[in-house]
């Protein structure tokens, strides 16, 4: 899908930085728009598209393509965007295995890539790169927050995640801060839909709690089967497993579950209030954390375009690094490795009327960076 986006400047657009001198800019957006992870990519695309539309910058062209959650397809799309479409910037990838397949080659070709979600540890430390900016988090971060928070309630946790880079980072992050014992540690298959064996193992483990990271359709399947199993061991997780895009499918089984994230719709700042209102008005649904991160990614790009030409890579990178935009998360700045330093919250799944959503109940970390930045030589 190739889309030119135009709009008159609205009141919301005043909260973003438009281009000081408009120039043609082509942005390649590779994201997941089909299959079990489609809801994540759809929220990413919709928020990014809306932010550009609200800016009134008619010189931005988006080249949007579906990776179908397949690394080999994502690689093909990326090469086409770089070689044929001649994109200036790239963004959009949700999944860390796809990020690892695409990003190193793209940045080696002097393409600036801005991640709205995936934050693999392999790109945060010694392999950091001036052309790679992560506007979301480093993969370990949300899990570190829940490891810290779970210390106050639990002593023997069963942990599980998919066997791919983000899953390994997830459990590494949780274990970095969790001080209790582990009743079990299991890596599932990516895209798995049957969790009978894992639930049986949890039942027999003696665990006093379960911490799991299963994004998209995987988390929906696990939570439904877990609720049906009759196992009453409490669960916690990162915000990905209880994000707005999956809560309707999980249903009331998610009520009361505590999870972690850098954003929630009730964060009290003007940029967030305007974002939630605009997203709901445009799409008739609440935004997810994937939408929030994508919205920030678009507005970061817009702020940099207001200060430098995208053709001047050094100047444009410097403008990005300033992070001079109104983040829906409130405080936001980049660490030396171009990954965020930001607050991380604990939220609880609640019901507002008939709608399941999350509300903030605690702050897990303030001004939290990542464990790999010190290995970055930038």
RAGI-V966860 format. One record per pair of residues at least 12 apart in sequence whose C-alpha atoms are under 8 Angstrom apart, sorted by the first residue. I is the first residue (numbers start at 0). J is the second residue. If there is no record, write none. Layout:
I;J
I;J
This chain:
0;62
0;63
0;64
1;60
1;61
1;62
1;63
2;60
2;61
2;62
2;63
3;57
3;58
3;59
3;60
3;61
4;48
4;51
4;52
4;56
4;57
4;59
4;60
4;61
5;52
5;55
5;56
5;57
6;52
6;53
6;54
6;55
6;56
6;57
7;53
7;54
7;55
8;53
8;54
8;55
9;53
9;54
9;55
11;53
11;273
12;53
12;54
12;55
13;54
14;270
14;324
14;325
15;54
15;298
15;301
15;302
15;324
15;325
16;54
16;298
16;301
16;302
16;303
16;304
16;305
16;324
17;54
17;55
17;56
17;301
17;302
17;304
17;305
18;56
18;301
18;302
18;303
18;304
18;305
18;306
19;304
19;305
19;306
20;305
21;56
21;58
22;58
22;59
22;308
23;58
23;59
23;60
24;58
24;59
24;60
24;86
24;87
24;309
25;59
25;60
25;61
25;62
25;85
25;86
25;87
25;88
26;59
26;60
26;61
26;62
26;86
26;87
26;88
26;89
26;90
27;61
27;62
27;63
27;80
27;86
27;87
27;88
27;89
27;90
28;44
28;61
28;62
28;63
28;64
28;89
28;90
28;91
28;92
29;63
29;64
29;65
29;66
29;73
29;76
29;77
29;89
29;90
29;91
29;92
30;43
30;44
30;63
30;64
30;65
30;66
30;67
30;68
30;91
30;92
30;93
31;65
31;66
31;67
31;68
31;92
31;93
32;65
32;66
32;67
33;65
33;67
33;68
34;67
34;68
35;190
35;215
35;216
35;217
36;68
36;214
36;215
36;216
37;67
37;215
38;215
38;244
38;245
39;93
39;215
39;244
39;289
40;91
40;92
40;93
40;289
42;244
42;286
42;287
42;289
42;290
43;91
43;115
43;289
43;290
43;292
43;293
43;294
44;91
44;290
44;293
45;290
46;278
46;290
46;291
46;293
46;294
47;290
47;293
47;294
47;296
47;297
49;278
49;294
50;294
50;297
50;298
51;297
51;298
51;301
54;301
62;80
64;76
68;94
68;97
69;97
70;96
70;97
70;100
70;101
71;100
73;97
73;100
73;101
74;100
74;101
77;101
77;105
81;105
81;110
87;110
87;111
87;309
87;310
88;110
88;111
88;112
88;113
89;110
89;111
89;112
89;113
90;112
90;113
90;114
90;115
91;113
91;114
91;115
91;116
91;293
92;114
92;115
92;116
92;117
93;115
93;116
93;117
94;116
94;117
94;165
95;117
95;118
95;119
95;163
95;164
95;165
96;163
96;164
96;165
98;117
98;119
99;119
102;131
106;128
106;130
106;131
109;130
110;130
111;130
111;131
111;132
112;130
112;131
112;132
113;131
113;132
113;133
113;134
113;296
114;131
114;132
114;133
114;134
114;135
114;296
115;133
115;134
115;135
115;289
115;292
115;293
115;296
116;133
116;134
116;135
116;136
116;289
116;292
116;293
117;133
117;135
117;136
117;137
117;138
117;165
118;133
118;135
118;136
118;137
118;138
118;165
119;137
119;138
119;164
119;165
119;168
120;137
120;138
120;139
120;168
120;371
123;137
123;336
123;338
123;371
123;372
123;375
124;336
124;371
124;372
124;373
124;374
124;375
125;371
125;374
125;375
125;376
126;375
127;336
127;337
127;375
127;376
127;377
128;336
128;377
129;316
129;337
129;377
130;316
131;337
132;337
132;338
133;337
133;338
133;339
134;292
134;295
134;296
134;338
134;339
135;292
135;338
135;339
136;338
136;339
137;338
137;339
137;369
138;165
138;168
138;169
138;172
139;165
139;168
139;169
139;170
139;171
139;172
139;173
139;369
140;172
140;368
140;369
141;169
141;172
141;237
141;238
141;259
141;260
141;261
141;343
142;169
142;170
142;172
142;173
142;236
142;237
142;259
143;172
143;173
143;174
143;175
143;176
143;177
144;173
144;176
144;259
144;343
144;344
144;345
144;363
144;364
145;173
145;235
145;236
145;237
145;258
145;259
145;345
145;363
146;172
146;173
146;174
146;175
146;176
146;177
146;178
147;173
147;176
147;177
147;363
148;345
148;363
149;177
150;177
150;178
150;179
153;179
153;207
153;208
154;178
154;179
154;180
154;207
155;179
155;180
155;181
155;182
155;205
155;206
155;207
155;208
156;179
156;180
156;181
156;182
156;183
156;206
156;207
156;208
156;209
156;210
157;181
157;182
157;183
157;184
157;201
157;204
157;206
157;207
157;208
157;209
157;210
158;170
158;181
158;182
158;183
158;184
158;185
158;209
158;210
158;211
159;184
159;185
159;186
159;187
159;210
159;211
159;212
160;185
160;186
160;187
160;211
160;212
160;213
161;186
161;187
161;188
161;189
161;212
161;213
162;186
162;187
162;188
162;189
163;189
166;186
166;212
169;212
181;206
182;204
182;205
182;206
183;201
183;204
185;197
189;217
190;216
190;217
191;217
192;216
192;217
192;220
192;221
193;220
193;221
194;220
194;221
194;224
195;224
198;225
198;228
198;230
202;230
206;232
207;232
207;233
208;232
208;233
208;234
208;235
209;232
209;233
209;234
209;235
210;234
210;235
210;236
211;234
211;235
211;236
211;237
211;240
212;236
212;237
212;239
212;240
213;239
213;240
214;239
214;240
215;239
215;240
215;245
216;245
218;240
219;240
219;245
219;248
219;249
220;249
222;249
222;252
222;253
223;249
223;252
226;252
233;256
234;256
234;257
235;256
235;257
235;258
236;256
236;257
236;258
236;259
237;258
237;259
237;260
238;258
238;259
238;260
238;288
239;288
241;253
241;258
241;348
242;287
242;288
242;356
242;357
243;285
243;286
243;287
243;288
243;355
243;356
243;357
244;286
244;287
246;355
246;356
247;354
247;355
250;355
251;355
253;348
254;347
254;348
254;349
254;350
254;355
255;347
255;348
255;349
256;347
256;348
257;345
257;346
257;347
257;348
258;345
258;346
258;347
259;343
259;344
259;345
259;346
260;288
260;343
260;344
260;345
260;346
261;328
261;341
261;342
261;343
261;344
262;288
262;291
262;327
262;328
262;343
262;344
263;288
263;346
263;357
263;358
263;359
264;286
264;357
264;358
265;358
265;359
266;327
266;328
266;359
268;327
268;329
269;327
270;325
270;326
270;327
270;329
271;326
271;327
271;328
271;329
272;327
274;291
274;294
274;327
291;327
295;326
295;327
298;324
298;325
298;326
299;319
299;322
299;323
299;324
300;319
302;318
302;319
302;322
302;323
302;324
303;315
303;318
303;319
303;323
304;318
306;318
320;333
320;337
321;333
330;342
334;368
334;372
335;372
335;375
335;377
336;372
336;375
336;376
336;377
338;368
338;369
339;368
340;366
340;367
340;368
340;369
341;365
341;366
341;367
341;368
342;362
342;363
342;364
342;365
342;366
342;367
343;362
343;363
343;364
343;365
343;367
344;359
344;360
344;361
344;362
344;363
344;364
345;359
345;360
345;361
345;362
345;363
346;358
346;359
346;360
346;361
347;359
347;360
